[in-house]
Amino acid sequence: MLDALDAWHIWLIAGCVIAVIELLVLNSYYLLAVAAGAVMVGIVALMGDISLTLQILVFALGTALAGGLLYLFRGKPKEQDVDDISHLVGERVVVIARIAPRGRVVYKSVGWAAESDEILEIDAPARIIRVNGSTLYVEKIKEIN
């Protein structure tokens, strides 16, 4: 069977396999440019017999072109905060070590250093109002009766 495969068969199969792996397993879209480059070589090789050097050149150019197009048409990345944790502001935490003015809280099963202007006892619910490094500044959640 391998004797019956021409260069264009191999390039098209390689492109399809890479695309399937990318979309089903990796899900990151980085290898789609490589898959597109391989498919482009397959299409060019289908039109006529081309040398291995020309196949590699078409592959490199096709991959670069596809990569550029993917870069242009992908969505803008979400802007992340510099410290990457200030998105925690407003989240609810539970005090695990008395805060007076320093203590500890837990957020999603992770313990954090915490500070507050008020005294908070263990198991008190609190809300994050500010983040500085790995310290969460919290305030007591006022319970409505």
N, CA, C and O atoms as a GROMACS GRO file, in nm:
protein
  580
    1MET      N    1   0.082  -0.120   0.000
    1MET     CA    2   0.000   0.000   0.000
    1MET      C    3   0.087   0.126   0.000
    1MET      O    4   0.052   0.225  -0.063
    2LEU      N    5   0.198   0.122   0.070
    2LEU     CA    6   0.285   0.239   0.076
    2LEU      C    7   0.339   0.275  -0.062
    2LEU      O    8   0.366   0.392  -0.089
    3ASP      N    9   0.356   0.175  -0.149
    3ASP     CA   10   0.403   0.203  -0.284
    3ASP      C   11   0.300   0.282  -0.363
    3ASP      O   12   0.335   0.360  -0.452
    4ALA      N   13   0.173   0.262  -0.331
    4ALA     CA   14   0.066   0.329  -0.406
    4ALA      C   15   0.045   0.473  -0.361
    4ALA      O   16  -0.024   0.549  -0.428
    5LEU      N   17   0.104   0.511  -0.249
    5LEU     CA   18   0.085   0.647  -0.199
    5LEU      C   19   0.183   0.742  -0.265
    5LEU      O   20   0.304   0.720  -0.262
    6ASP      N   21   0.131   0.846  -0.324
    6ASP     CA   22   0.215   0.952  -0.379
    6ASP      C   23   0.242   1.054  -0.268
    6ASP      O   24   0.186   1.045  -0.159
    7ALA      N   25   0.327   1.151  -0.299
    7ALA     CA   26   0.361   1.255  -0.201
    7ALA      C   27   0.237   1.332  -0.157
    7ALA      O   28   0.223   1.364  -0.040
    8TRP      N   29   0.148   1.361  -0.250
    8TRP     CA   30   0.031   1.440  -0.214
    8TRP      C   31  -0.060   1.364  -0.118
    8TRP      O   32  -0.124   1.425  -0.032
    9HIS      N   33  -0.067   1.230  -0.132
    9HIS     CA   34  -0.144   1.149  -0.037
    9HIS      C   35  -0.088   1.165   0.106
    9HIS      O   36  -0.162   1.187   0.202
   10ILE      N   37   0.042   1.152   0.115
   10ILE     CA   38   0.108   1.158   0.246
   10ILE      C   39   0.087   1.294   0.312
   10ILE      O   40   0.056   1.302   0.430
   11TRP      N   41   0.104   1.402   0.233
   11TRP     CA   42   0.086   1.536   0.289
   11TRP      C   43  -0.058   1.560   0.333
   11TRP      O   44  -0.081   1.618   0.440
   12LEU      N   45  -0.155   1.517   0.254
   12LEU     CA   46  -0.295   1.536   0.291
   12LEU      C   47  -0.332   1.454   0.414
   12LEU      O   48  -0.404   1.502   0.502
   13ILE      N   49  -0.284   1.330   0.420
   13ILE     CA   50  -0.311   1.247   0.538
   13ILE      C   51  -0.247   1.308   0.662
   13ILE      O   52  -0.309   1.315   0.768
   14ALA      N   53  -0.122   1.353   0.647
   14ALA     CA   54  -0.053   1.416   0.761
   14ALA      C   55  -0.128   1.540   0.809
   14ALA      O   56  -0.145   1.561   0.929
   15GLY      N   57  -0.172   1.623   0.714
   15GLY     CA   58  -0.247   1.743   0.752
   15GLY      C   59  -0.375   1.710   0.824
   15GLY      O   60  -0.409   1.775   0.924
   16CYS      N   61  -0.448   1.610   0.776
   16CYS     CA   62  -0.574   1.571   0.841
   16CYS      C   63  -0.550   1.513   0.980
   16CYS      O   64  -0.623   1.544   1.074
   17VAL      N   65  -0.447   1.429   0.993
   17VAL     CA   66  -0.416   1.369   1.124
   17VAL      C   67  -0.377   1.478   1.223
   17VAL      O   68  -0.422   1.476   1.338
   18ILE      N   69  -0.294   1.571   1.181
   18ILE     CA   70  -0.253   1.681   1.271
   18ILE      C   71  -0.373   1.765   1.313
   18ILE      O   72  -0.386   1.802   1.429
   19ALA      N   73  -0.461   1.795   1.218
   19ALA     CA   74  -0.580   1.875   1.249
   19ALA      C   75  -0.671   1.802   1.347
   19ALA      O   76  -0.724   1.864   1.440
   20VAL      N   77  -0.691   1.672   1.327
   20VAL     CA   78  -0.776   1.595   1.418
   20VAL      C   79  -0.716   1.590   1.557
   20VAL      O   80  -0.787   1.608   1.656
   21ILE      N   81  -0.586   1.567   1.566
   21ILE     CA   82  -0.520   1.565   1.697
   21ILE      C   83  -0.535   1.700   1.765
   21ILE      O   84  -0.564   1.708   1.884
   22GLU      N   85  -0.514   1.807   1.690
   22GLU     CA   86  -0.524   1.942   1.746
   22GLU      C   87  -0.664   1.971   1.799
   22GLU      O   88  -0.680   2.021   1.910
   23LEU      N   89  -0.764   1.940   1.720
   23LEU     CA   90  -0.901   1.975   1.757
   23LEU      C   91  -0.960   1.884   1.864
   23LEU      O   92  -1.038   1.929   1.948
   24LEU      N   93  -0.924   1.756   1.863
   24LEU     CA   94  -0.984   1.663   1.959
   24LEU      C   95  -0.903   1.647   2.086
   24LEU      O   96  -0.960   1.625   2.193
   25VAL      N   97  -0.772   1.658   2.077
   25VAL     CA   98  -0.689   1.631   2.194
   25VAL      C   99  -0.634   1.759   2.255
   25VAL      O  100  -0.652   1.783   2.374
   26LEU      N  101  -0.567   1.839   2.176
   26LEU     CA  102  -0.497   1.956   2.230
   26LEU      C  103  -0.587   2.077   2.248
   26LEU      O  104  -0.575   2.148   2.348
   27ASN      N  105  -0.676   2.100   2.154
   27ASN     CA  106  -0.774   2.209   2.163
   27ASN      C  107  -0.709   2.345   2.186
   27ASN      O  108  -0.758   2.424   2.266
   28SER      N  109  -0.598   2.371   2.117
   28SER     CA  110  -0.532   2.500   2.136
   28SER      C  111  -0.516   2.578   2.006
   28SER      O  112  -0.485   2.698   2.011
   29TYR      N  113  -0.536   2.517   1.891
   29TYR     CA  114  -0.530   2.579   1.759
   29TYR      C  115  -0.390   2.612   1.710
   29TYR      O  116  -0.376   2.667   1.601
   30TYR      N  117  -0.286   2.580   1.785
   30TYR     CA  118  -0.151   2.611   1.741
   30TYR      C  119  -0.107   2.522   1.624
   30TYR      O  120  -0.038   2.569   1.533
   31LEU      N  121  -0.147   2.397   1.625
   31LEU     CA  122  -0.105   2.306   1.519
   31LEU      C  123  -0.192   2.315   1.394
   31LEU      O  124  -0.162   2.250   1.294
   32LEU      N  125  -0.298   2.392   1.399
   32LEU     CA  126  -0.381   2.407   1.280
   32LEU      C  127  -0.301   2.471   1.166
   32LEU      O  128  -0.325   2.439   1.049
   33ALA      N  129  -0.210   2.559   1.196
   33ALA     CA  130  -0.127   2.620   1.093
   33ALA      C  131  -0.038   2.514   1.029
   33ALA      O  132  -0.018   2.514   0.908
   34VAL      N  133   0.016   2.425   1.110
   34VAL     CA  134   0.100   2.317   1.058
   34VAL      C  135   0.015   2.225   0.970
   34VAL      O  136   0.059   2.184   0.862
   35ALA      N  137  -0.105   2.192   1.015
   35ALA     CA  138  -0.194   2.108   0.936
   35ALA      C  139  -0.229   2.176   0.804
   35ALA      O  140  -0.231   2.111   0.699
   36ALA      N  141  -0.255   2.305   0.807
   36ALA     CA  142  -0.288   2.378   0.684
   36ALA      C  143  -0.168   2.380   0.589
   36ALA      O  144  -0.186   2.368   0.468
   37GLY      N  145  -0.048   2.394   0.643
   37GLY     CA  146   0.072   2.389   0.559
   37GLY      C  147   0.087   2.255   0.490
   37GLY      O  148   0.121   2.249   0.372
   38ALA      N  149   0.061   2.147   0.563
   38ALA     CA  150   0.070   2.013   0.505
   38ALA      C  151  -0.035   1.993   0.396
   38ALA      O  152  -0.006   1.935   0.292
   39VAL      N  153  -0.156   2.042   0.420
   39VAL     CA  154  -0.262   2.029   0.319
   39VAL      C  155  -0.227   2.111   0.195
   39VAL      O  156  -0.253   2.067   0.083
   40MET      N  157  -0.168   2.228   0.214
   40MET     CA  158  -0.127   2.309   0.098
   40MET      C  159  -0.024   2.236   0.012
   40MET      O  160  -0.032   2.239  -0.110
   41VAL      N  161   0.072   2.171   0.076
   41VAL     CA  162   0.171   2.093   0.001
   41VAL      C  163   0.101   1.980  -0.074
   41VAL      O  164   0.134   1.952  -0.190
   42GLY      N  165   0.005   1.914  -0.009
   42GLY     CA  166  -0.069   1.808  -0.075
   42GLY      C  167  -0.141   1.857  -0.199
   42GLY      O  168  -0.142   1.789  -0.302
   43ILE      N  169  -0.200   1.974  -0.190
   43ILE     CA  170  -0.272   2.031  -0.306
   43ILE      C  171  -0.175   2.067  -0.419
   43ILE      O  172  -0.201   2.039  -0.536
   44VAL      N  173  -0.062   2.130  -0.382
   44VAL     CA  174   0.038   2.166  -0.484
   44VAL      C  175   0.098   2.041  -0.547
   44VAL      O  176   0.118   2.036  -0.668
   45ALA      N  177   0.128   1.939  -0.466
   45ALA     CA  178   0.185   1.814  -0.518
   45ALA      C  179   0.086   1.740  -0.605
   45ALA      O  180   0.126   1.666  -0.696
   46LEU      N  181  -0.042   1.757  -0.581
   46LEU     CA  182  -0.145   1.693  -0.663
   46LEU      C  183  -0.144   1.749  -0.805
   46LEU      O  184  -0.174   1.677  -0.901
   47MET      N  185  -0.110   1.877  -0.818
   47MET     CA  186  -0.110   1.941  -0.950
   47MET      C  187   0.007   1.895  -1.037
   47MET      O  188  -0.001   1.903  -1.160
   48GLY      N  189   0.112   1.849  -0.975
   48GLY     CA  190   0.228   1.804  -1.053
   48GLY      C  191   0.335   1.749  -0.960
   48GLY      O  192   0.332   1.773  -0.839
   49ASP      N  193   0.428   1.678  -1.018
   49ASP     CA  194   0.536   1.619  -0.940
   49ASP      C  195   0.635   1.730  -0.902
   49ASP      O  196   0.693   1.795  -0.989
   50ILE      N  197   0.654   1.750  -0.772
   50ILE     CA  198   0.747   1.854  -0.727
   50ILE      C  199   0.855   1.792  -0.640
   50ILE      O  200   0.834   1.687  -0.579
   51SER      N  201   0.971   1.857  -0.636
   51SER     CA  202   1.084   1.804  -0.559
   51SER      C  203   1.059   1.817  -0.409
   51SER      O  204   0.973   1.893  -0.365
   52LEU      N  205   1.137   1.741  -0.333
   52LEU     CA  206   1.125   1.747  -0.188
   52LEU      C  207   1.159   1.886  -0.136
   52LEU      O  208   1.097   1.933  -0.040
   53THR      N  209   1.257   1.951  -0.196
   53THR     CA  210   1.294   2.087  -0.155
   53THR      C  211   1.177   2.183  -0.173
   53THR      O  212   1.149   2.265  -0.086
   54LEU      N  213   1.110   2.173  -0.286
   54LEU     CA  214   0.996   2.259  -0.311
   54LEU      C  215   0.880   2.225  -0.217
   54LEU      O  216   0.807   2.314  -0.174
   55GLN      N  217   0.863   2.096  -0.186
   55GLN     CA  218   0.759   2.056  -0.090
   55GLN      C  219   0.785   2.120   0.046
   55GLN      O  220   0.692   2.171   0.110
   56ILE      N  221   0.908   2.116   0.091
   56ILE     CA  222   0.943   2.175   0.222
   56ILE      C  223   0.924   2.326   0.219
   56ILE      O  224   0.877   2.384   0.317
   57LEU      N  225   0.960   2.390   0.108
   57LEU     CA  226   0.942   2.534   0.096
   57LEU      C  227   0.793   2.570   0.100
   57LEU      O  228   0.754   2.664   0.170
   58VAL      N  229   0.711   2.497   0.025
   58VAL     CA  230   0.566   2.523   0.026
   58VAL      C  231   0.509   2.498   0.165
   58VAL      O  232   0.422   2.572   0.211
   59PHE      N  233   0.557   2.393   0.233
   59PHE     CA  234   0.512   2.364   0.369
   59PHE      C  235   0.544   2.479   0.464
   59PHE      O  236   0.459   2.522   0.542
   60ALA      N  237   0.667   2.530   0.457
   60ALA     CA  238   0.707   2.641   0.545
   60ALA      C  239   0.625   2.766   0.515
   60ALA      O  240   0.575   2.831   0.607
   61LEU      N  241   0.611   2.799   0.388
   61LEU     CA  242   0.534   2.918   0.352
   61LEU      C  243   0.386   2.902   0.387
   61LEU      O  244   0.322   2.995   0.436
   62GLY      N  245   0.330   2.784   0.361
   62GLY     CA  246   0.190   2.758   0.393
   62GLY      C  247   0.163   2.764   0.542
   62GLY      O  248   0.062   2.818   0.585
   63THR      N  249   0.255   2.709   0.621
   63THR     CA  250   0.240   2.713   0.766
   63THR      C  251   0.248   2.856   0.816
   63THR      O  252   0.169   2.897   0.902
   64ALA      N  253   0.343   2.933   0.763
   64ALA     CA  254   0.356   3.073   0.805
   64ALA      C  255   0.232   3.154   0.766
   64ALA      O  256   0.182   3.234   0.845
   65LEU      N  257   0.182   3.133   0.645
   65LEU     CA  258   0.062   3.203   0.600
   65LEU      C  259  -0.059   3.167   0.686
   65LEU      O  260  -0.134   3.255   0.728
   66ALA      N  261  -0.077   3.038   0.711
   66ALA     CA  262  -0.190   2.994   0.793
   66ALA      C  263  -0.177   3.046   0.937
   66ALA      O  264  -0.276   3.085   0.998
   67GLY      N  265  -0.055   3.045   0.989
   67GLY     CA  266  -0.033   3.098   1.123
   67GLY      C  267  -0.067   3.245   1.132
   67GLY      O  268  -0.127   3.290   1.230
   68GLY      N  269  -0.027   3.320   1.030
   68GLY     CA  270  -0.061   3.463   1.027
   68GLY      C  271  -0.211   3.486   1.019
   68GLY      O  272  -0.264   3.574   1.086
   69LEU      N  273  -0.279   3.407   0.937
   69LEU     CA  274  -0.426   3.421   0.927
   69LEU      C  275  -0.495   3.383   1.057
   69LEU      O  276  -0.589   3.451   1.099
   70LEU      N  277  -0.449   3.277   1.122
   70LEU     CA  278  -0.507   3.239   1.252
   70LEU      C  279  -0.486   3.350   1.355
   70LEU      O  280  -0.575   3.378   1.435
   71TYR      N  281  -0.368   3.412   1.352
   71TYR     CA  282  -0.339   3.521   1.444
   71TYR      C  283  -0.433   3.639   1.420
   71TYR      O  284  -0.482   3.700   1.514
   72LEU      N  285  -0.457   3.671   1.292
   72LEU     CA  286  -0.544   3.784   1.259
   72LEU      C  287  -0.689   3.761   1.298
   72LEU      O  288  -0.756   3.853   1.344
   73PHE      N  289  -0.737   3.639   1.279
   73PHE     CA  290  -0.879   3.613   1.298
   73PHE      C  291  -0.917   3.557   1.433
   73PHE      O  292  -1.036   3.540   1.461
   74ARG      N  293  -0.819   3.529   1.519
   74ARG     CA  294  -0.856   3.479   1.652
   74ARG      C  295  -0.909   3.595   1.735
   74ARG      O  296  -0.880   3.712   1.708
   75GLY      N  297  -0.986   3.560   1.837
   75GLY     CA  298  -1.041   3.664   1.925
   75GLY      C  299  -0.931   3.726   2.008
   75GLY      O  300  -0.827   3.665   2.034
   76LYS      N  301  -0.956   3.848   2.049
   76LYS     CA  302  -0.858   3.914   2.136
   76LYS      C  303  -0.849   3.840   2.267
   76LYS      O  304  -0.951   3.799   2.323
   77PRO      N  305  -0.727   3.820   2.318
   77PRO     CA  306  -0.714   3.753   2.447
   77PRO      C  307  -0.774   3.838   2.558
   77PRO      O  308  -0.770   3.961   2.552
   78LYS      N  309  -0.830   3.772   2.656
   78LYS     CA  310  -0.887   3.844   2.768
   78LYS      C  311  -0.776   3.915   2.843
   78LYS      O  312  -0.670   3.858   2.869
   79GLU      N  313  -0.803   4.039   2.875
   79GLU     CA  314  -0.704   4.116   2.948
   79GLU      C  315  -0.698   4.065   3.092
   79GLU      O  316  -0.798   4.061   3.162
   80GLN      N  317  -0.578   4.028   3.132
   80GLN     CA  318  -0.561   3.976   3.267
   80GLN      C  319  -0.493   4.081   3.352
   80GLN      O  320  -0.413   4.162   3.304
   81ASP      N  321  -0.525   4.079   3.479
   81ASP     CA  322  -0.462   4.170   3.571
   81ASP      C  323  -0.315   4.131   3.587
   81ASP      O  324  -0.277   4.016   3.567
   82VAL      N  325  -0.234   4.228   3.622
   82VAL     CA  326  -0.091   4.204   3.635
   82VAL      C  327  -0.062   4.095   3.737
   82VAL      O  328   0.022   4.009   3.713
   83ASP      N  329  -0.132   4.098   3.851
   83ASP     CA  330  -0.105   3.998   3.953
   83ASP      C  331  -0.184   3.870   3.933
   83ASP      O  332  -0.162   3.772   4.003
   84ASP      N  333  -0.275   3.870   3.838
   84ASP     CA  334  -0.353   3.753   3.799
   84ASP      C  335  -0.442   3.699   3.910
   84ASP      O  336  -0.500   3.592   3.895
   85ILE      N  337  -0.455   3.771   4.022
   85ILE     CA  338  -0.548   3.726   4.127
   85ILE      C  339  -0.642   3.837   4.170
   85ILE      O  340  -0.727   3.814   4.256
   86SER      N  341  -0.632   3.956   4.112
   86SER     CA  342  -0.722   4.063   4.153
   86SER      C  343  -0.865   4.039   4.106
   86SER      O  344  -0.955   4.113   4.143
   87HIS      N  345  -0.885   3.936   4.026
   87HIS     CA  346  -1.022   3.899   3.989
   87HIS      C  347  -1.098   3.842   4.110
   87HIS      O  348  -1.219   3.820   4.103
   88LEU      N  349  -1.026   3.819   4.219
   88LEU     CA  350  -1.088   3.767   4.340
   88LEU      C  351  -1.170   3.872   4.415
   88LEU      O  352  -1.251   3.837   4.501
   89VAL      N  353  -1.150   3.999   4.382
   89VAL     CA  354  -1.223   4.106   4.451
   89VAL      C  355  -1.373   4.081   4.438
   89VAL      O  356  -1.425   4.061   4.328
   90GLY      N  357  -1.442   4.083   4.552
   90GLY     CA  358  -1.586   4.061   4.555
   90GLY      C  359  -1.623   3.917   4.590
   90GLY      O  360  -1.739   3.889   4.621
   91GLU      N  361  -1.525   3.827   4.586
   91GLU     CA  362  -1.554   3.687   4.617
   91GLU      C  363  -1.568   3.667   4.767
   91GLU      O  364  -1.512   3.741   4.848
   92ARG      N  365  -1.645   3.566   4.802
   92ARG     CA  366  -1.671   3.534   4.942
   92ARG      C  367  -1.566   3.436   4.994
   92ARG      O  368  -1.528   3.342   4.924
   93VAL      N  369  -1.518   3.459   5.117
   93VAL     CA  370  -1.421   3.372   5.182
   93VAL      C  371  -1.469   3.342   5.323
   93VAL      O  372  -1.563   3.405   5.372
   94VAL      N  373  -1.405   3.246   5.387
   94VAL     CA  374  -1.438   3.210   5.526
   94VAL      C  375  -1.311   3.223   5.609
   94VAL      O  376  -1.204   3.176   5.568
   95VAL      N  377  -1.322   3.285   5.725
   95VAL     CA  378  -1.208   3.305   5.814
   95VAL      C  379  -1.170   3.172   5.878
   95VAL      O  380  -1.255   3.104   5.935
   96ILE      N  381  -1.041   3.135   5.868
   96ILE     CA  382  -0.995   3.011   5.932
   96ILE      C  383  -0.898   3.038   6.046
   96ILE      O  384  -0.869   2.948   6.125
   97ALA      N  385  -0.848   3.162   6.058
   97ALA     CA  386  -0.766   3.203   6.172
   97ALA      C  387  -0.806   3.348   6.201
   97ALA      O  388  -0.807   3.433   6.111
   98ARG      N  389  -0.838   3.376   6.326
   98ARG     CA  390  -0.889   3.507   6.368
   98ARG      C  391  -0.810   3.621   6.303
   98ARG      O  392  -0.687   3.619   6.301
   99ILE      N  393  -0.883   3.718   6.251
   99ILE     CA  394  -0.821   3.833   6.186
   99ILE      C  395  -0.831   3.952   6.280
   99ILE      O  396  -0.941   4.000   6.308
  100ALA      N  397  -0.715   3.999   6.329
  100ALA     CA  398  -0.714   4.112   6.422
  100ALA      C  399  -0.579   4.182   6.420
  100ALA      O  400  -0.508   4.163   6.519
  101PRO      N  401  -0.536   4.254   6.330
  101PRO     CA  402  -0.588   4.280   6.198
  101PRO      C  403  -0.542   4.177   6.093
  101PRO      O  404  -0.587   4.181   5.979
  102ARG      N  405  -0.450   4.084   6.133
  102ARG     CA  406  -0.405   3.983   6.037
  102ARG      C  407  -0.456   3.846   6.077
  102ARG      O  408  -0.474   3.817   6.196
  103GLY      N  409  -0.479   3.762   5.977
  103GLY     CA  410  -0.524   3.626   6.001
  103GLY      C  411  -0.520   3.548   5.872
  103GLY      O  412  -0.441   3.577   5.782
  104ARG      N  413  -0.608   3.448   5.863
  104ARG     CA  414  -0.611   3.365   5.742
  104ARG      C  415  -0.754   3.338   5.701
  104ARG      O  416  -0.844   3.327   5.785
  105VAL      N  417  -0.775   3.328   5.571
  105VAL     CA  418  -0.906   3.293   5.516
  105VAL      C  419  -0.886   3.178   5.418
  105VAL      O  420  -0.774   3.148   5.376
  106VAL      N  421  -0.997   3.115   5.382
  106VAL     CA  422  -0.991   3.010   5.281
  106VAL      C  423  -1.084   3.049   5.167
  106VAL      O  424  -1.198   3.092   5.187
  107TYR      N  425  -1.031   3.032   5.043
  107TYR     CA  426  -1.110   3.057   4.923
  107TYR      C  427  -1.088   2.938   4.831
  107TYR      O  428  -0.976   2.908   4.790
  108LYS      N  429  -1.198   2.869   4.800
  108LYS     CA  430  -1.194   2.749   4.715
  108LYS      C  431  -1.087   2.650   4.763
  108LYS      O  432  -1.004   2.605   4.684
  109SER      N  433  -1.090   2.619   4.889
  109SER     CA  434  -1.003   2.520   4.952
  109SER      C  435  -0.856   2.561   4.960
  109SER      O  436  -0.771   2.476   4.988
  110VAL      N  437  -0.826   2.689   4.938
  110VAL     CA  438  -0.688   2.736   4.946
  110VAL      C  439  -0.681   2.842   5.055
  110VAL      O  440  -0.760   2.937   5.056
  111GLY      N  441  -0.585   2.826   5.146
  111GLY     CA  442  -0.566   2.924   5.253
  111GLY      C  443  -0.488   3.044   5.205
  111GLY      O  444  -0.390   3.031   5.131
  112TRP      N  445  -0.530   3.163   5.249
  112TRP     CA  446  -0.466   3.288   5.211
  112TRP      C  447  -0.440   3.372   5.335
  112TRP      O  448  -0.518   3.367   5.431
  113ALA      N  449  -0.333   3.450   5.334
  113ALA     CA  450  -0.310   3.551   5.437
  113ALA      C  451  -0.416   3.659   5.416
  113ALA      O  452  -0.449   3.694   5.303
  114ALA      N  453  -0.468   3.711   5.527
  114ALA     CA  454  -0.574   3.811   5.517
  114ALA      C  455  -0.553   3.922   5.618
  114ALA      O  456  -0.493   3.903   5.723
  115GLU      N  457  -0.604   4.039   5.583
  115GLU     CA  458  -0.604   4.155   5.672
  115GLU      C  459  -0.739   4.222   5.665
  115GLU      O  460  -0.808   4.216   5.563
  116SER      N  461  -0.776   4.288   5.777
  116SER     CA  462  -0.903   4.359   5.781
  116SER      C  463  -0.894   4.472   5.881
  116SER      O  464  -0.814   4.468   5.974
  117ASP      N  465  -0.977   4.574   5.861
  117ASP     CA  466  -0.984   4.685   5.955
  117ASP      C  467  -1.068   4.650   6.076
  117ASP      O  468  -1.065   4.721   6.177
  118GLU      N  469  -1.141   4.540   6.067
  118GLU     CA  470  -1.226   4.497   6.178
  118GLU      C  471  -1.184   4.356   6.222
  118GLU      O  472  -1.118   4.283   6.148
  119ILE      N  473  -1.222   4.321   6.343
  119ILE     CA  474  -1.190   4.189   6.395
  119ILE      C  475  -1.290   4.088   6.341
  119ILE      O  476  -1.412   4.107   6.350
  120LEU      N  477  -1.237   3.980   6.285
  120LEU     CA  478  -1.321   3.873   6.232
  120LEU      C  479  -1.284   3.742   6.301
  120LEU      O  480  -1.167   3.706   6.308
  121GLU      N  481  -1.384   3.674   6.350
  121GLU     CA  482  -1.362   3.548   6.421
  121GLU      C  483  -1.363   3.430   6.323
  121GLU      O  484  -1.405   3.443   6.208
  122ILE      N  485  -1.315   3.316   6.370
  122ILE     CA  486  -1.312   3.194   6.290
  122ILE      C  487  -1.453   3.159   6.243
  122ILE      O  488  -1.550   3.175   6.318
  123ASP      N  489  -1.463   3.112   6.121
  123ASP     CA  490  -1.587   3.073   6.052
  123ASP      C  491  -1.674   3.192   6.012
  123ASP      O  492  -1.785   3.172   5.961
  124ALA      N  493  -1.629   3.313   6.031
  124ALA     CA  494  -1.707   3.430   5.989
  124ALA      C  495  -1.698   3.444   5.838
  124ALA      O  496  -1.590   3.432   5.780
  125PRO      N  497  -1.810   3.471   5.772
  125PRO     CA  498  -1.804   3.496   5.628
  125PRO      C  499  -1.750   3.636   5.601
  125PRO      O  500  -1.779   3.730   5.675
  126ALA      N  501  -1.671   3.648   5.496
  126ALA     CA  502  -1.612   3.778   5.460
  126ALA      C  503  -1.608   3.789   5.308
  126ALA      O  504  -1.626   3.692   5.236
  127ARG      N  505  -1.584   3.912   5.263
  127ARG     CA  506  -1.575   3.940   5.120
  127ARG      C  507  -1.442   4.008   5.094
  127ARG      O  508  -1.398   4.093   5.171
  128ILE      N  509  -1.379   3.969   4.983
  128ILE     CA  510  -1.251   4.028   4.945
  128ILE      C  511  -1.276   4.168   4.887
  128ILE      O  512  -1.357   4.184   4.795
  129ILE      N  513  -1.207   4.268   4.942
  129ILE     CA  514  -1.224   4.404   4.893
  129ILE      C  515  -1.102   4.455   4.817
  129ILE      O  516  -1.111   4.551   4.741
  130ARG      N  517  -0.987   4.390   4.839
  130ARG     CA  518  -0.864   4.433   4.774
  130ARG      C  519  -0.763   4.319   4.781
  130ARG      O  520  -0.767   4.236   4.872
  131VAL      N  521  -0.671   4.316   4.685
  131VAL     CA  522  -0.566   4.214   4.682
  131VAL      C  523  -0.433   4.285   4.670
  131VAL      O  524  -0.417   4.375   4.588
  132ASN      N  525  -0.336   4.245   4.752
  132ASN     CA  526  -0.200   4.298   4.743
  132ASN      C  527  -0.104   4.180   4.754
  132ASN      O  528  -0.082   4.127   4.863
  133GLY      N  529  -0.048   4.140   4.640
  133GLY     CA  530   0.040   4.024   4.640
  133GLY      C  531  -0.041   3.900   4.675
  133GLY      O  532  -0.138   3.867   4.606
  134SER      N  533  -0.001   3.831   4.781
  134SER     CA  534  -0.076   3.713   4.823
  134SER      C  535  -0.160   3.740   4.948
  134SER      O  536  -0.205   3.646   5.014
  135THR      N  537  -0.179   3.866   4.981
  135THR     CA  538  -0.262   3.903   5.095
  135THR      C  539  -0.397   3.954   5.047
  135THR      O  540  -0.404   4.042   4.961
  136LEU      N  541  -0.502   3.898   5.104
  136LEU     CA  542  -0.638   3.941   5.071
  136LEU      C  543  -0.686   4.036   5.180
  136LEU      O  544  -0.679   4.004   5.298
  137TYR      N  545  -0.735   4.151   5.140
  137TYR     CA  546  -0.796   4.244   5.235
  137TYR      C  547  -0.946   4.217   5.231
  137TYR      O  548  -1.008   4.222   5.125
  138VAL      N  549  -1.002   4.190   5.348
  138VAL     CA  550  -1.141   4.146   5.353
  138VAL      C  551  -1.223   4.235   5.446
  138VAL      O  552  -1.169   4.309   5.529
  139GLU      N  553  -1.355   4.225   5.430
  139GLU     CA  554  -1.448   4.292   5.519
  139GLU      C  555  -1.555   4.191   5.558
  139GLU      O  556  -1.586   4.098   5.483
  140LYS      N  557  -1.610   4.212   5.675
  140LYS     CA  558  -1.714   4.123   5.724
  140LYS      C  559  -1.839   4.140   5.638
  140LYS      O  560  -1.877   4.252   5.603
  141ILE      N  561  -1.902   4.029   5.606
  141ILE     CA  562  -2.029   4.035   5.534
  141ILE      C  563  -2.138   4.062   5.635
  141ILE      O  564  -2.157   3.986   5.730
  142LYS      N  565  -2.210   4.170   5.612
  142LYS     CA  566  -2.319   4.205   5.702
  142LYS      C  567  -2.437   4.115   5.676
  142LYS      O  568  -2.488   4.110   5.564
  143GLU      N  569  -2.481   4.044   5.778
  143GLU     CA  570  -2.594   3.954   5.763
  143GLU      C  571  -2.724   4.031   5.773
  143GLU      O  572  -2.740   4.116   5.861
  144ILE      N  573  -2.816   4.002   5.683
  144ILE     CA  574  -2.947   4.067   5.683
  144ILE      C  575  -3.044   3.979   5.760
  144ILE      O  576  -3.059   3.861   5.730
  145ASN      N  577  -3.109   4.038   5.859
  145ASN     CA  578  -3.205   3.961   5.942
  145ASN      C  579  -3.344   3.973   5.891
  145ASN      O  580  -3.436   3.915   5.948
   0.00000   0.00000   0.00000
